[in-house]
């Protein structure tokens, strides 16, 4: 037996062996596992409209952006997003590519220190590791902890890149961006990097994220957004100064060495993003049903829920219980998947419910009823 088999056996014994689902895992189920927060991926009318209106049919770029002969769809989307965010924009193939590429490149500059929230996404941690910059991590969503680290490292660095998410993917809580941005007044060397992956489409008056919602556009130096969640497409972007964009074009390995997204995907993203900016009613509805669901989970568990968004965790405390509750919900018609380590720390295993604007209040009430029975 190989060492890999031994490791897999250990994962199984610990209740954290993963499998790729067969076929359509959500067929016939009310799906609480998807990041399709506006419910757009399931809308055939939107896909049909795109196919009628947009003649773009190229399914491969054939090369990286630096070598590809076709550039127009990419440039058009970058210019459009730049007009919305007031920044220069560079497209990446995924949120993982964006974070690993941008963080590692930015961290490679001499005398740079990265100061990251304790719970930032694995793609950010991987970017820190690849960039080999010195880094420290502050207590989750704790601006006072962040201040102490900035004070400690201010003297020995040329720049301190503070990296946070606006909405955290496992707890659904929101970063105290106003408090964090205010620290820039006391620390001129600070650059603020915000990953808006789970806020794009669902927060802000035009769906541009928590940064827009709080009016902090000028305070955020680097903003990351993705298209594979609320935008129902694929890819991601990094928005910053023109200097940062040029630097990433020349230094972000995930950009330089990856075949660019298919032009048809890029055209669809532009098409869908224009729609998202006016989906005010859908955002309000999602906010409303999310509040109802969070309150219901609190009643069922008797515990305060940390979520402030459409992502709502239910803490199980161990792998076995998370799997058992998920299995019982599936039997009753609801798909809500268990989240286990290493995705979350030991002892915080959970079910993660992702709500979307296609759900009704009746759907939410039914999920809560079934959840109470399953527990």
C-alpha positions in Angstrom: 0.0 0.0 0.0 1.4 3.4 -1.0 1.7 6.4 1.2 -1.1 8.0 -0.7 -3.5 5.2 0.1 -2.5 5.5 3.8 -3.4 9.2 3.7 -6.7 8.5 1.9 -7.5 5.9 4.5 -6.8 8.4 7.3 -9.1 11.0 5.6 -11.9 8.4 5.4 -11.5 7.4 9.1 -11.7 11.1 10.0 -14.9 11.6 8.0 -13.3 14.0 5.5 -12.7 12.0 2.4 -14.1 14.0 -0.6 -15.7 12.7 -3.8 -16.7 14.5 -6.9 -20.5 14.1 -7.2 -21.9 12.0 -10.1 -24.2 13.6 -12.7 -26.5 16.4 -11.6 -26.1 16.4 -7.8 -29.0 18.9 -7.4 -31.5 17.2 -9.6 -34.9 17.3 -7.9 -33.5 19.1 -4.9 -33.7 22.7 -3.6 -30.1 23.7 -4.1 -28.4 25.6 -1.2 -24.9 24.7 -2.4 -24.3 27.0 -5.4 -22.7 30.4 -5.5 -25.2 31.5 -8.1 -26.4 34.2 -5.8 -28.8 36.0 -8.2 -30.2 32.7 -9.6 -29.1 33.7 -13.1 -27.4 30.4 -14.1 -30.7 28.6 -14.2 -32.5 31.3 -16.3 -32.7 30.0 -19.9 -34.2 33.3 -21.1 -30.9 35.1 -20.3 -28.8 32.6 -22.2 -31.2 32.7 -25.1 -31.1 36.5 -25.2 -27.3 36.5 -25.2 -27.2 34.0 -28.1 -29.6 36.2 -30.1 -27.8 39.5 -29.5 -24.1 38.7 -29.3 -22.5 37.2 -32.3 -19.3 36.1 -30.5 -18.9 32.3 -30.9 -15.2 31.7 -30.4 -14.7 29.0 -27.8 -11.0 29.3 -27.4 -8.5 32.2 -27.3 -5.8 29.9 -28.5 -3.1 31.5 -26.4 -2.3 33.7 -23.3 -3.4 37.3 -23.4 0.2 38.3 -24.2 0.2 36.1 -27.3 -3.5 35.9 -28.4 -4.5 37.4 -31.7 -8.0 38.1 -30.5 -8.0 40.9 -27.9 -11.2 43.0 -28.5 -13.6 41.2 -26.1 -11.1 41.3 -23.3 -10.3 45.0 -23.8 -14.0 45.9 -24.0 -14.8 44.1 -20.7 -11.8 45.6 -18.9 -12.8 49.1 -20.1 -16.4 48.6 -19.1 -15.5 47.4 -15.6 -12.9 50.2 -15.3 -15.7 52.7 -16.0 -17.8 51.2 -13.2 -15.0 51.0 -10.6 -12.9 54.0 -11.6 -9.8 51.9 -11.8 -7.7 50.0 -14.4 -8.8 46.4 -14.7 -7.0 43.2 -15.7 -8.9 40.0 -16.4 -7.8 36.6 -14.9 -9.1 33.1 -15.6 -10.6 32.6 -12.1 -10.7 34.0 -8.6 -7.9 31.6 -7.7 -5.8 32.8 -10.6 -6.4 36.4 -9.6 -5.4 36.1 -6.0 -2.5 33.8 -6.4 -1.2 35.9 -9.3 -1.8 39.4 -7.8 -0.8 38.7 -4.2 2.4 36.8 -5.2 3.4 39.5 -7.7 2.7 42.5 -5.4 4.4 40.7 -2.5 7.6 40.2 -4.6 8.4 43.9 -4.5 11.3 44.6 -2.1 10.5 45.6 1.5 6.9 44.6 1.3 5.0 43.1 4.2 1.6 41.4 3.8 -0.8 41.7 6.6 -3.8 39.3 6.1 -6.9 38.5 7.9 -6.7 35.2 9.7 -9.5 33.7 7.6 -8.7 34.9 4.0 -9.2 32.4 1.2 -6.7 29.6 0.4 -5.9 31.4 -2.9 -4.6 34.4 -1.0 -2.5 32.2 1.3 -1.1 30.4 -1.7 -0.3 33.8 -3.3 1.5 34.9 -0.2 3.5 31.6 -0.2 4.4 32.0 -3.9 5.5 35.6 -3.5 7.7 34.8 -0.5 7.1 38.1 1.1 7.2 38.3 4.9 3.6 38.2 6.2 1.6 38.3 9.4 -2.1 37.6 10.1 -4.4 39.6 12.3 -7.4 38.3 14.2 -10.4 37.9 12.0 -12.3 41.1 11.5 -10.4 42.8 14.3 -9.2 46.3 13.3 -7.5 46.8 16.7 -5.4 43.6 16.1 -4.6 44.9 12.6 -3.5 48.3 14.0 -1.0 46.6 16.4 0.6 44.7 13.5 0.8 47.8 11.3 2.5 49.7 14.2 5.0 46.8 14.6 5.9 46.6 10.9 5.6 50.2 9.8 9.2 51.1 10.4 10.8 48.2 8.6 8.9 48.2 5.3 8.3 50.4 2.3 4.7 49.2 2.0 2.2 47.1 4.0 -0.5 45.3 1.9 -3.5 44.6 4.1 -5.5 41.8 2.5 -9.2 41.1 3.5 -12.3 39.7 2.0 -15.5 41.8 2.0 -17.8 38.8 2.6 -16.1 35.7 4.0 -17.1 32.5 2.1 -17.5 30.2 5.0 -19.0 32.4 7.8 -20.9 34.9 5.6 -19.7 37.7 7.8 -18.6 41.1 6.5 -15.3 42.8 7.0 -15.3 46.1 9.0 -14.0 47.9 5.9 -14.7 51.4 7.2 -12.5 50.8 10.3 -9.8 49.1 8.2 -9.8 51.8 5.6 -9.5 54.5 8.3 -6.2 53.1 9.3 -4.7 54.4 6.1 -4.7 57.9 7.6 -2.3 56.8 10.3 -0.2 54.5 8.1 0.6 56.1 4.7 2.5 53.0 3.6 -0.7 50.8 3.8 -2.3 49.5 0.6 -5.8 48.0 1.0 -6.5 44.8 -1.0 -10.2 43.6 -0.9 -11.5 40.4 -2.4 -15.1 41.0 -3.3 -15.8 37.5 -4.7 -18.9 36.9 -2.7 -20.2 40.4 -2.8 -20.1 41.2 -6.5 -23.7 41.3 -7.8 -25.3 41.2 -4.4 -24.1 44.3 -2.5 -24.0 48.0 -3.5 -26.6 50.0 -5.5 -25.1 48.6 -8.7 -23.9 45.3 -7.4 -20.3 46.3 -7.4 -19.7 45.0 -3.8 -19.4 46.1 -0.2 -16.8 48.7 -1.2 -19.5 50.5 -3.3 -22.1 49.9 -0.6 -19.9 51.8 1.9 -18.7 54.4 -0.5 -15.0 53.3 0.0 -14.0 53.1 -3.7 -11.2 55.7 -3.2 -9.8 53.9 -0.2 -9.4 50.5 -1.8 -6.2 50.2 -3.7 -6.7 46.7 -5.2 -10.1 45.1 -5.6 -10.7 41.6 -6.8 -14.0 40.3 -8.2 -15.2 37.1 -9.8 -17.6 36.2 -12.5 -18.3 32.6 -11.6 -20.7 33.3 -8.7 -23.4 35.9 -9.0 -22.4 36.7 -12.6 -23.1 33.1 -13.7 -20.1 33.1 -16.0 -16.4 32.4 -15.5 -13.2 34.3 -14.8 -12.2 37.2 -12.5 -10.6 40.6 -12.5 -8.2 42.8 -10.5 -8.9 46.5 -10.4 -6.3 49.0 -9.3 -4.1 51.9 -10.5 -2.7 51.8 -14.1 0.7 51.2 -12.5 -0.5 48.1 -10.7 -2.2 46.8 -13.8 1.0 47.2 -15.8 2.9 45.6 -13.0 0.6 42.5 -13.0 0.7 42.2 -16.8 4.5 41.8 -16.4 4.7 39.9 -13.1 1.6 37.9 -12.3 2.5 34.4 -13.4 -1.1 33.1 -13.4 -1.8 35.8 -16.0 1.3 35.4 -18.1 1.4 31.6 -18.3 -2.3 30.8 -18.7 -4.3 30.5 -21.9 -6.9 33.3 -21.8 -10.6 32.7 -21.2 -12.7 31.8 -24.2 -13.9 35.0 -26.0 -17.5 33.8 -25.8 -17.2 33.7 -22.0 -15.8 37.2 -21.9 -18.6 38.5 -24.1 -21.2 36.8 -21.9 -19.7 38.3 -18.8 -20.0 41.8 -20.3 -23.6 41.0 -21.3 -24.6 39.7 -17.8 -22.7 42.4 -15.8 -24.7 45.1 -17.6 -27.9 43.4 -16.4 -26.6 42.9 -12.9 -26.0 46.6 -12.3 -29.8 47.3 -12.6 -31.0 44.2 -10.5 -31.9 46.3 -7.5 -35.1 44.4 -6.8 -33.3 41.0 -6.9 -30.6 42.3 -4.4 -33.3 43.5 -2.1 -35.2 40.2 -2.2 -32.0 38.2 -1.6 -31.2 40.5 1.4 -34.7 39.9 2.8 -34.8 36.1 2.5 -31.3 35.9 3.9 -32.3 37.8 7.0 -35.3 35.5 7.4 -33.1 32.4 7.1 -30.4 33.7 9.5 -33.1 34.4 12.1 -34.6 30.9 11.6 -31.2 29.2 12.0 -30.7 31.1 15.2 -34.0 29.9 16.5 -33.3 26.3 15.6 -29.8 26.3 17.1 -30.3 28.7 20.0 -27.0 30.4 19.0 -26.1 33.7 17.5 -25.2 33.3 13.8 -22.2 35.3 12.6 -23.5 35.7 9.0 -24.4 39.1 7.6 -25.1 37.9 4.1 -26.6 35.3 1.8 -24.0 32.7 3.1 -25.3 31.2 6.3 -23.3 28.5 8.2 -24.8 26.0 10.6 -22.1 24.8 12.9 -22.0 21.0 13.4 -18.8 20.8 15.5 -17.5 17.6 13.9 -17.2 15.8 10.5 -19.6 13.0 11.4 -22.5 15.3 12.5 -22.0 17.7 9.5 -22.2 14.7 7.1 -25.2 13.2 8.9 -27.3 16.4 8.8 -26.4 17.0 5.2 -27.4 13.4 4.3 -30.7 13.8 6.1 -31.5 17.1 4.4 -30.7 15.5 1.0 -33.2 12.7 1.8 -35.8 15.4 2.5 -35.1 17.3 -0.7 -32.5 20.0 0.2 -28.9 20.0 -1.0 -26.7 21.7 1.7 -23.2 20.3 1.7 -20.9 19.6 4.7 -17.8 21.8 5.0 -14.9 20.0 6.7 -11.2 20.6 7.3 -8.9 21.7 5.8 -11.5 24.1 4.3 -12.4 25.2 7.9 -10.4 24.7 11.2 -11.0 21.5 13.2 -14.0 21.8 15.5 -15.8 24.3 13.2 -17.2 21.8 10.7 -20.5 23.0 9.4 -23.2 23.0 6.7 -22.9 26.0 4.5 -26.2 27.4 3.1 -26.0 29.6 0.0 -29.2 31.4 -0.8 -30.1 32.9 -4.1 -32.5 35.5 -5.4 -34.5 32.8 -7.3 -35.7 31.4 -3.9 -39.0 32.5 -2.4 -39.9 33.1 1.2 -41.9 29.8 1.0 -38.7 28.0 -0.1 -36.8 29.5 2.9 -39.6 28.5 5.3 -39.6 25.0 3.9 -35.8 24.7 4.3 -35.9 25.8 7.9 -38.7 23.3 8.7 -36.7 20.5 7.1 -33.5 21.6 8.8 -35.2 21.5 12.2 -36.5 18.0 11.5 -33.1 16.8 10.2 -31.3 18.1 13.3 
